[in-house]
Amino acid sequence: MRQYTPKDDVQRKSPFSDRFFVSPTVPRLEISSDEIFQADLEKFQSKINVQDAYIEHTHLVIHINKNAIVEAMKFLSEELEYDMLIEMSAIDYLAARDGYELFYEMLSISKHKRLRIKCFLNKDESVNSITSIFDSANWSEREMYDMLGVKVDNHPNMKRIIMPDDWYDHPLRKTYPLQGDEVASWYEVDKIFGKEARDIIGPEQRDPAAIDRYDTTRFARLGHEVPFDTKISEGNEPDTAISYQEEDASKIMKRLKPEESVVLKRRR
């Protein structure tokens, strides 16, 4: 494996000031502008210490301490009728604040209201799992750990859910290279063929938009289909008549003739 190069300062080296988009501030409304939210917040404050609260995009947003997350979720579910956890994740603020902002999106079906709980988590801290209250948090907490590195305590199966178990780093951190790093370049080559095949195969192409039709014997292109293992190179691709139906297809189906097809220039 190549020697890993630390990328903690990638954002600071960015040559463009607008590389990481910062969304404009959304207007925040007073809690008193919504009677249901005002009543819910008063009950919530009687049990949980609230750091900040406001209405944003028709959501009641409440900031609390990360140590109170389990108690807060239980109270919202059992007392305030916010019975669905529809989304949860984290936002990378490692460069600006050395930590993450976690958010939990709640829905009350009976009230037709949405509420968002937020808490801040320092880089080396962990947060308690809420899977004992909402089963839907199971995979979300695993994804939060896998993609961002947020540690969750008391989870029934805290392991990666998307990336391989031995993957280095967390792909959704802002410091993670857009096309992967040294580990990403050689991971599948080493796993499938072994390191001795590196010089033969070369590093992985991490750009999903890159296509080279000459890099495989199985590549087929409409109008230029070739049998398996046919040697193709630029300039000697055989022309193949375009067919929209197999020769042994059902006889009751009318065969489409490309020359009889019409391309509409505008909607009718």
C-alpha positions in Angstrom: 0.0 0.0 0.0 1.3 3.5 -0.8 2.2 5.7 2.1 -0.9 7.7 3.2 -0.7 11.5 2.8 -2.5 13.4 5.5 -5.2 15.7 4.1 -6.3 17.6 7.2 -5.4 20.9 5.5 -6.9 20.3 2.1 -9.6 23.0 2.6 -6.9 25.6 3.6 -5.0 24.9 0.4 -8.0 25.3 -1.9 -7.1 27.9 -4.6 -10.8 29.0 -4.9 -12.7 30.7 -2.0 -16.0 29.3 -3.3 -15.0 25.7 -3.5 -17.3 24.7 -0.6 -20.7 26.3 -1.1 -22.1 28.2 1.9 -25.9 28.6 1.6 -27.5 31.9 2.3 -29.0 32.5 5.7 -32.7 31.4 5.9 -35.0 33.7 7.9 -35.8 32.6 11.4 -39.2 33.2 12.9 -40.2 33.7 16.5 -41.7 30.6 18.3 -44.7 32.7 19.2 -45.8 32.8 15.6 -47.0 29.2 15.8 -49.3 28.1 18.7 -48.5 24.4 18.3 -44.8 24.9 18.3 -44.9 27.3 21.2 -46.9 24.8 23.3 -44.5 21.9 22.4 -41.4 24.0 23.2 -42.8 25.0 26.6 -43.3 21.3 27.5 -40.0 20.3 26.0 -38.1 23.0 28.0 -39.7 21.7 31.3 -37.7 18.4 30.8 -34.7 19.2 28.6 -32.3 22.2 28.7 -32.7 24.1 25.4 -29.7 26.1 24.1 -31.5 27.8 21.2 -34.9 27.5 19.4 -36.5 29.1 16.4 -38.8 28.3 13.4 -37.0 27.8 10.1 -38.6 26.6 6.9 -41.8 25.7 8.8 -39.7 23.5 11.1 -39.3 24.0 14.8 -35.5 23.8 15.3 -34.2 23.0 18.8 -30.5 23.0 19.9 -29.7 20.8 22.8 -26.6 19.2 24.5 -25.5 15.9 22.9 -25.7 14.1 26.2 -29.5 14.7 26.4 -30.3 13.2 23.0 -31.8 9.9 24.2 -33.9 11.6 26.8 -35.1 14.2 24.3 -36.0 11.7 21.7 -38.0 9.6 24.2 -39.9 12.7 25.4 -40.7 13.8 21.8 -42.0 10.3 20.9 -43.9 9.5 24.1 -45.2 12.9 25.2 -45.3 15.3 22.3 -46.5 12.9 19.5 -43.5 13.3 17.3 -43.6 9.6 16.4 -41.5 9.3 13.3 -37.7 9.8 12.8 -37.6 10.5 9.1 -33.9 11.5 8.8 -30.8 11.9 10.8 -27.2 12.6 9.8 -24.3 15.0 10.5 -22.6 18.0 8.9 -18.8 18.3 8.7 -17.6 21.4 10.6 -14.2 19.9 11.3 -12.3 22.8 9.6 -14.3 25.6 11.1 -15.3 24.2 14.5 -13.4 20.9 15.0 -16.5 18.9 15.1 -19.9 17.9 13.7 -23.4 19.2 13.9 -25.9 16.3 14.2 -29.5 16.7 13.2 -32.6 14.6 13.9 -35.6 15.2 11.7 -38.9 14.4 13.4 -42.5 14.2 12.1 -45.8 14.3 14.0 -48.5 12.7 11.9 -51.3 13.8 14.3 -50.1 17.5 14.3 -48.8 17.7 10.7 -45.7 19.3 12.1 -42.0 18.7 11.6 -39.4 19.3 14.3 -35.6 19.2 14.1 -33.3 18.5 17.0 -29.7 19.6 16.6 -26.6 19.1 18.8 -22.9 19.7 18.4 -20.3 16.9 18.7 -16.6 17.5 19.1 -14.3 15.5 16.8 -13.1 13.0 19.4 -16.5 12.7 21.2 -19.3 10.2 20.7 -23.1 10.3 20.9 -25.5 7.8 22.3 -27.6 5.7 20.0 -31.3 6.2 19.8 -32.1 2.8 18.3 -33.9 1.8 21.5 -36.5 4.4 20.7 -36.5 4.5 16.8 -35.6 1.4 14.9 -35.1 3.5 11.8 -32.0 5.1 13.4 -30.1 1.8 13.1 -28.8 2.2 9.5 -28.7 6.0 9.7 -26.3 5.8 12.6 -24.2 3.3 10.8 -24.1 5.4 7.7 -23.2 8.5 9.8 -20.2 6.6 11.2 -19.2 5.1 7.9 -19.4 8.2 5.8 -18.4 10.9 8.3 -16.7 9.1 11.2 -19.2 10.1 13.9 -18.9 7.6 16.7 -22.2 6.2 18.2 -22.3 4.4 21.6 -24.6 1.5 22.5 -25.5 0.7 18.9 -26.4 -3.0 18.4 -24.1 -3.3 15.3 -21.8 -0.4 14.9 -19.9 -1.2 11.8 -19.6 0.2 8.3 -22.6 -0.2 6.1 -21.5 1.0 2.6 -17.7 1.0 2.5 -15.6 -2.2 3.2 -14.7 -2.8 6.8 -11.0 -2.1 6.2 -11.6 1.1 4.3 -9.4 4.0 5.3 -11.0 7.3 6.3 -14.6 8.5 5.7 -15.7 9.5 2.2 -18.1 12.3 3.1 -15.7 14.4 5.1 -14.8 17.6 3.3 -11.1 16.7 3.6 -11.6 13.5 1.6 -10.4 13.8 -2.0 -13.2 13.9 -4.6 -11.7 11.0 -6.6 -10.4 9.1 -3.6 -6.8 8.8 -2.2 -4.0 6.3 -2.4 -6.0 3.7 -0.7 -9.0 4.1 -3.1 -6.7 3.9 -6.1 -5.5 0.4 -5.4 -8.1 -1.1 -3.1 -9.9 -3.4 -5.6 -6.8 -4.2 -7.5 -5.1 -5.4 -4.4 -8.1 -7.3 -3.1 -9.0 -9.1 -6.4 -5.7 -9.6 -8.2 -3.0 -8.9 -5.5 -0.4 -6.2 -5.3 1.8 -8.0 -7.8 -0.8 -7.0 -10.5 -0.5 -3.3 -9.9 2.0 -2.7 -12.8 -0.2 -4.7 -15.2 -3.6 -3.2 -14.3 -2.7 0.2 -13.0 -4.6 2.3 -10.5 -8.4 2.5 -10.5 -10.1 5.2 -12.5 -12.2 7.0 -9.8 -13.9 9.4 -12.2 -17.4 8.0 -12.9 -17.7 10.2 -16.1 -14.6 8.6 -17.8 -15.5 6.0 -20.4 -13.0 4.3 -22.7 -14.6 1.7 -25.0 -11.2 0.2 -25.9 -10.4 -0.8 -22.3 -12.4 -4.1 -22.3 -13.2 -7.0 -24.7 -16.9 -6.9 -23.6 -17.7 -3.3 -24.5 -20.6 -2.8 -26.9 -21.7 0.4 -28.6 -25.1 0.7 -30.4 -24.5 0.1 -34.1 -21.0 -1.3 -33.4 -21.7 -4.5 -31.4 -18.9 -7.1 -31.4 -18.7 -10.7 -30.2 -16.9 -11.5 -27.0 -13.1 -11.3 -27.2 -13.1 -9.5 -30.5 -10.0 -7.3 -30.8 -11.2 -3.8 -31.3 -9.2 -0.6 -31.7 -9.9 2.9 -32.9 -10.8 2.9 -36.6 -11.7 -0.8 -37.1 -15.0 -1.1 -35.3 -17.4 -3.1 -37.5 -20.7 -1.5 -38.4 -23.7 -3.4 -37.2 -27.3 -2.9 -38.4 -29.3 -1.5 -35.5 -32.0 -4.0 -34.4 -34.6 -3.3 -31.8 -35.9 -6.9 -31.5 -34.2 -10.3 -31.3 -34.6 -12.7 -34.3 -36.3 -15.3 -32.2 -38.8 -12.9 -30.5 -42.5 -13.5 -30.3 -44.3 -13.6 -33.7 -47.2 -11.5 -32.4 -45.0 -8.5 -31.9 -44.6 -6.2 -34.8 -40.9 -5.6 -35.7 -39.8 -2.0 -35.4 -38.2 -0.5 -38.5 -35.9 2.4 -37.6 -36.5 4.0 -41.0 -40.2 4.3 -40.2 -39.8 5.8 -36.8 -40.4 9.5 -36.3 -38.7 11.9 -33.9 -41.0 14.6 -32.6 -39.5 18.1 -32.7 -42.0 19.4 -30.1 -44.8 18.3 -27.8 -48.2 17.8 -29.3 
